[in-house]
Structures are given as C-alpha cells and as structure tokens.
Amino acid sequence: MKKIYWNAFEMNCVGHINHGLWKIPGNKRINYKNLNYWTELAKTLEKGKFDSLFLADVVGVYDVYKGGFDTSVKEAVQIPANDPLIPISAMAHVTTNLCFAVTFSTSYEPPYSFARRMSTLDHLTEGRMAWNIVTSHLDSADKNFEIKHLLTHDEKYDLADEYLDVCYKLWEESWEDDAVSIEKNMYYADPTKVHKINHKGKYFDVIGPHLCEPSPQRTPVIYQAGMSERGRDFAAKNAECIFLGGKTIDDITYIINDISERALTFGRSLKNIKMFMGLCIVTGLTDEEINSKVDLYKSFWSLEGNMAHYCGGQGIDLSKYSQDDNINGFAVGEIVNTLNRIDGKWFKVIIGKPKEVADQIQHIIEQTNIDGFNLVQYHSPDTFEDFIKYIVPELQNRGLYQKDYSPGTYREKLFNLKHKYRYNKSQGVNSSRF
Ligand SMILES: Cc1cc2nc3c(=O)[nH]c(=O)nc-3n(C[C@H](O)[C@H](O)[C@H](O)COP(=O)(O)O)c2cc1C
C-alpha cells in the first residue's frame, strides 16, 4: 500500500476556515500571537507523527461582504493575520522531523528577498521546508502593494512562472556544491564557485549572487494551490505536492486525472507528484461525545463570518441578493444554507466514531487515489488531539498513517529522493522531478 501523507492545516490568525469557533471557551486560537502556541502545536503534531504543518496565508482583507471589512474584523476572518514564516524557526527548534509547508504568493514581494528567507528557513529547519505557491485572488491584497498596473488572473501566472525561474536560479545555480571550503581553512567560500545569475526578464531583473550558501534542500519542496486552467498547468509543470480544491469523490477524482494528464504532457513522472485534499473531522468514542461536539460547534458557528470569507474569496457581495436569486447556477439561499452548516463549506467533512471515520478515509483513498490530507481545525487543540488519540491508531492499523518518521529532508521523506536538482532551461521545468 502506498504511503499516505498527513498535514495539519493552520494559519497564523484567529479565524482560518471554520468561523466563529474561536469564541468557544478553551479554544486556544486567540493565542496565535504567542510563540508558545506554535511550539506546543509543533510538539503535539510531531508526537502524533504528522508529516507536516501546512500554513495558509493571505495579504489582504476580505472586504466584499456588505461592502467593507467590518464583518471580517468583528468575526476575525483571517484578520488579524500574522506572518506565517516567522514562527517556523521556533517550531523547528522543538521538533526534529515535522516539516513545514508555508504559503507565499508570487504576486507581491519580489523573489530575491523571498528566496533568501526560504533558504534561511531551510538551513534552520535542516531541510524541512516546503513552499506552497499561490498567485492570490483578493483584490484587496493587490491594493496593498505597489502594483501600478494590476495584473489579470493569467498574467499573475506568467509572473509566477518567471518568479519561480528566478528562485530556481538563485537556489540551484548561484552557489556550487563545493563553493564553501571551510574544511580547507583558507577562505570561507571560493569566489570562482559563487555565480551571478544575471536574470533579465519581463517582470524581474536579478543579478545575484544568492546571499545564502546552499541549504540542505536548496529548493524547498514545491507545493501549489490554484485550480483554474492556468493554475493546474502551473501545478502540473512545477509542483511536487498539490493542494486540491474540491470535497466530493467525483470532484477530486476529476482534478487528479486532469492534473495527471497535464503532468504527463510536461514529461513528468506521476510518482514524483503528491496530491492533497482538505479534510474536516469531528470524532469521539461515543455518539453522545460526538453529538455534544457538533452541538458546541453549531452553537458558536458564525454565518456572518463564513459569509464574509466566501464573498471575499468569490468577489461577490451576497448581502445584495435575495435568497431566491441565482448566481452561476446556484440559488443564493442554497449557498447561504451551505455556509451555515458546520459540514458544508469547502472541504470533505467526516463526523463519526474512529472506525467509521477511518472507513470513510480509506474509501476516499481507494476511490480517488489521493496521496494525502490537510486536516482542517474546528478547535485548537482539540481537533488535532482528537485525531491523534482516536483516528491515528485506526489509520496506522490499516497502513494509512506512518508509525514513525523516515529520515532526511522533507523531499527525502516524501519521495525517498536524495536531492539532486537539474534545471532544464529549455523546458523551464525542474527535471530532477521527472
Ligand atoms: C485548496 C486551496 C487553498 C488555497 N489557499 C490559499 C491561501 O492560503 N492563500 C492564498 O492567497 N490563496 C490560496 N488559494 C488560492 C490561490 O490564491 C490561487 O492562486 C488563486 O485562487 C488563483 O488561482 P486559481 O484561479 O488558479 O485558483 C488556495 C487555493 C486552493 C485551491
């Protein structure tokens, strides 16, 4: 049986996906601004043998619903939101195997400084970093940066292509493997082995050299999240891991097949690409325990918060429509109904006792051939602690969850690959991942 990968899905904020639940007494989400929150989380996840912590991020506010950001601010819908990169070194310090996948958009900050931050983290984590590439969809984010001419959706992907190109050159071509020669004790690095990259492109001119010496992975593991035609092509060409949208077996199967076909046309081997889907779980040992959790979540659920999130993401202000109106073939009333359910929104939701949950997970894996899951929270830390206590042993018995970590960097853990990168200039793809 193939290995299944498990990521804890997080964001450096109060309200990530399931809005309103930060108000539950004992929910530690409001401690997101304390380092202790992150180090305790990391220790819990490593004890539970999670593969990685996956951090989402946005750099704008959800300000479409009711024509402004008031609802988002009141309900803490991804605002306040701190920088996701900064707690990682502290989490790395209290763990040895847990890996970190961090979302960073190619649309706003230039690649030179970002490549440096990732190299720094790849050094400090000893090769446990991944970058989830997004191009971002919030108009409000575009307005926060000095983008004089706003880019269209597809232009953002053109820019992302070049962004990644620059990063590859900095990470892979600037410093030769044996440039640093401290063993020889004569000089720190050999200048003939540290190269400028001399990149001149449509969006960026970057001369180099890269400021960091080669980190354990050089290039962090490349994740991608973005499901349009261009997004799927970008993923098929570049990504080693892909975070898919979709919640039904049919949706997920369709997307996996579609991206797989695209990847094959780019000459890549499917064994070098792992597909992940989002998953929410509510569990307990008895029906009473499960029902009381469901009732608790329902009682704190914020329809307003979920509306603000949905409308911001879609760029549609549902407050302007009546329940009977139709948008893109969906009745507004139906959308609102879905947003009002704790099992309704974007990701697959499983509610049940451990064996029932594991049965459903196994069914999803068998039907879709998915490689891994991003586990979404309702409550911090209960969601992950319940999962580790109740579901992990069931999954381990079925071979669907690792019993121990394999050694090495994130890329080695995922693909059993000793990293050796070969950048294929003519194809613009990373041929080591073929
Ligand atoms: C499952 C999933 C998760 C995503 N998470 C984020 C995120 O955390 N931050 C973000 O800015 N965009 C996120 N995105 C969206 C990306 O911004 C994407 O680049 C944007 O939607 C435009 O690409 P697309 O039209 O190809 O989907 C996510 C998309 C998907 C499918």
Ligand as a Chemical Component Dictionary entry (heavy atoms), coordinates in Angstrom:
data_LIG
# 
_chem_comp.id                   LIG 
_chem_comp.type                 NON-POLYMER 
_chem_comp.pdbx_formal_charge   0 
_chem_comp.three_letter_code    LIG 
# 
loop_
_chem_comp_atom.comp_id 
_chem_comp_atom.atom_id 
_chem_comp_atom.alt_atom_id 
_chem_comp_atom.type_symbol 
_chem_comp_atom.charge 
_chem_comp_atom.model_Cartn_x 
_chem_comp_atom.model_Cartn_y 
_chem_comp_atom.model_Cartn_z 
_chem_comp_atom.pdbx_ordinal 
LIG C1  C1  C 0 -7.173 24.382 -1.719  1  
LIG C2  C2  C 0 -6.723 25.775 -1.984  2  
LIG C3  C3  C 0 -6.106 26.514 -0.965  3  
LIG C4  C4  C 0 -5.678 27.821 -1.193  4  
LIG N1  N1  N 0 -5.091 28.540 -0.190  5  
LIG C5  C5  C 0 -4.701 29.816 -0.414  6  
LIG C6  C6  C 0 -4.085 30.605 0.595   7  
LIG O1  O1  O 0 -3.839 30.160 1.703   8  
LIG N2  N2  N 0 -3.755 31.870 0.294   9  
LIG C7  C7  C 0 -3.982 32.423 -0.924  10 
LIG O2  O2  O 0 -3.648 33.578 -1.147  11 
LIG N3  N3  N 0 -4.575 31.716 -1.875  12 
LIG C8  C8  C 0 -4.927 30.431 -1.661  13 
LIG N4  N4  N 0 -5.514 29.707 -2.671  14 
LIG C9  C9  C 0 -5.852 30.314 -3.954  15 
LIG C10 C10 C 0 -4.709 30.788 -4.704  16 
LIG O3  O3  O 0 -4.567 32.124 -4.320  17 
LIG C11 C11 C 0 -4.772 30.820 -6.184  18 
LIG O4  O4  O 0 -3.506 31.246 -6.510  19 
LIG C12 C12 C 0 -5.847 31.744 -6.710  20 
LIG O5  O5  O 0 -7.081 31.165 -6.421  21 
LIG C13 C13 C 0 -5.741 31.976 -8.185  22 
LIG O6  O6  O 0 -5.576 30.776 -8.856  23 
LIG P1  P1  P 0 -6.678 29.853 -9.498  24 
LIG O7  O7  O 0 -7.643 30.737 -10.174 25 
LIG O8  O8  O 0 -5.851 29.016 -10.415 26 
LIG O9  O9  O 0 -7.331 29.035 -8.417  27 
LIG C14 C14 C 0 -5.903 28.399 -2.455  28 
LIG C15 C15 C 0 -6.498 27.661 -3.474  29 
LIG C16 C16 C 0 -6.884 26.359 -3.261  30 
LIG C17 C17 C 0 -7.499 25.575 -4.373  31 
# 
loop_
_chem_comp_bond.comp_id 
_chem_comp_bond.atom_id_1 
_chem_comp_bond.atom_id_2 
_chem_comp_bond.value_order 
_chem_comp_bond.pdbx_ordinal 
LIG C1  C2  SING 1  
LIG C2  C3  SING 2  
LIG C2  C16 DOUB 3  
LIG C3  C4  DOUB 4  
LIG C4  N1  SING 5  
LIG C4  C14 SING 6  
LIG N1  C5  DOUB 7  
LIG C5  C6  SING 8  
LIG C5  C8  SING 9  
LIG C6  O1  DOUB 10 
LIG C6  N2  SING 11 
LIG N2  C7  SING 12 
LIG C7  O2  DOUB 13 
LIG C7  N3  SING 14 
LIG N3  C8  DOUB 15 
LIG C8  N4  SING 16 
LIG N4  C9  SING 17 
LIG N4  C14 SING 18 
LIG C9  C10 SING 19 
LIG C10 O3  SING 20 
LIG C10 C11 SING 21 
LIG C11 O4  SING 22 
LIG C11 C12 SING 23 
LIG C12 O5  SING 24 
LIG C12 C13 SING 25 
LIG C13 O6  SING 26 
LIG O6  P1  SING 27 
LIG P1  O7  DOUB 28 
LIG P1  O8  SING 29 
LIG P1  O9  SING 30 
LIG C14 C15 DOUB 31 
LIG C15 C16 SING 32 
LIG C16 C17 SING 33 
# 
